[in-house]
Amino acid sequence: MHVNAKGEHFMPSYCVNPKTRTLHIKVYCHLSSPAPAEWDEFKTEESANIEYEGNLKHCKLCWKKRDAR
């Protein structure tokens, strides 16, 4: 569970750029806010990893922002 700027808890959603195989946390970086229509969307990080057989990179901007919270 994550906390937004207002201090409210929310469940993040994830998206994958299929060309680069990069996993983003929606709205955590300029690339995924909004995510392009051709990107694949997932409710959990685990479901994205299963779909892409664990062969994903993490977006450095998204994970830096996530870890700062």
Summary of the structure (lengths in Angstrom):
residues: 69
radius of gyration: 11.6
end to end distance: 10.7
largest distance: 35.0
contacts: 176
relative contact order: 0.24
helix: 23%
strand: 25%
